[in-house]
Structure formats: structure tokens, C-alpha cells
Amino acid sequence: MSRNRIRGGLAALAFLAAATAAIAHGDVAPQPMNTDALPDTGEEWLTENPYREAKAGHDVWLKAVEIGASGYTQNCARCHGLGAVSGGLAPDLRFIEAEEVGDEWYVERFRQGYTQDGVTKMPAFGDILGQKAAWAIRTYIESRPEDGALDDHADRLHAIRNELASGTVADPAALKTELESIAGEVKTASGAPVADSIAYEAARVLSDAPDSWKRAGEILTVGLSATE
């Protein structure tokens, strides 16, 4: 069976699970998101994510991930899990394919929500948060690493974290390059080409400035603790 078919099946199962999960999400009011920094999407709802890196460029993709992360945490994490890692009570949204077929399923649920036996299991976010917010959250979700994606690099990441935390970094440029290399090997659960991993985030902030060593070290510390 092809990888795409497997992912499509997982996505379908995720949304079927949402139809039966007894999760009282309806009592939570959607929290507004500031999406002014993102390009307009027009009034008609799209069927494909406009903020993917290949389509919108790296800077727009990165901003969408940033805004989407905040929006997800405020509006989705209660049921679907921190970092989009489900605890089992709600669908794990990371497995929705990062392609148009997955986008269509996602945006329909985002816009319409879900009600079962008169009880709102998931509110309709579309009219309240809008399309830009929808695709920002989608961009964040599909960029999440798959389970165990950093296991092979955990020891080295701990060592890099310790060096950064020491405040004495002999060659920041070399560490940045190494983190970028590690980040390039991290796979997403959705099939999206770029994973927003802790290696990626640490490399992004790391520079010759000592205060960046602290920020990069903190990113690694928090991320590694979450995997232990």
C-alpha cells in the first residue's frame, strides 16, 4: 500500500473518530487570533493551504507557523493535545495529509464544527476566526514532527544544549550548521517537507551573540524534556 494511501486512511480515521468522540469542547469560546502579518486569502474559502513554503515562501510559512502555534494552543490544544500530540481522546491532527485532500477535510471541520445528539463536540471556528487563522493553524499542525523523530539525535541535542547553557560556545556557526543538518532529517507526520522541530527552532535563533545561545538552549531544554 502506498504511503499516501496510508496517510489518507489515517486522516479519514481521525475525522471519523471526531464524529464519535465524547469531548465537551462546545463550552469553550474560540479565542481570536491576530493574523494581520499574513497575506490575504480572499473572501471565498480555499481548498488548499496557501501558506505552505513552496507556495508562499519561507518567511510567510514561518510566520504562519508562529501564528498558528499560538492559535492552536489557545483554541485546539485542550482537546487535541499540546503540540498537536493527541492523548487519545481526540483525533491526532498531525496525520492529516499535507495535500489538498487533507486540506478539504480540515477546512470543512474548522468551518462547520461538529455536533452530536444536540451537543457541540467542536465549535464552528470559521465565522469567528476566519480563513487566515484556519490556514495558519493548519500550517502549524502539518509541520509537527512525527513521533520519535528526534530519538536518534537526542544524545547529541542534549550535548549541544549543555554547551549552549554553559555560556561558552567555541564555534556557534558550526553548532548552527549541525542543528540545521539535524533539522533536515526530521520527518513530519503529515508528509509536509519541513518539520518545525526543536532543532529547527534552535538553529533559527542561534547566532554569534551570547544571548542567542541562551535562547537556543532554552528551546532545546523545553523540547527535550517533553520527549522524556
Secondary structure, 3 states (H helix, E strand, C coil): CCHHHHHHHHHHHHHHHHHHCCCCCCCCCCCCCCCCCCCCCCCCCCCCCCCCHHHHCHHHHHHHHHHHHHHHHHHCHHHHCHHHCCCCCCCCHHHCCCCHHHHHHHHHHHHHCEEECCEEEECCCHHHHCHHHHHHHHHHHHCCECCCCCHHHHHHHHHHHHHHHHCCCCCHHHHHHHHHHHHHHCCECCCCCCCCCHHHHHHHHCCCCHHHHHHHHHHHHHHHHHCC
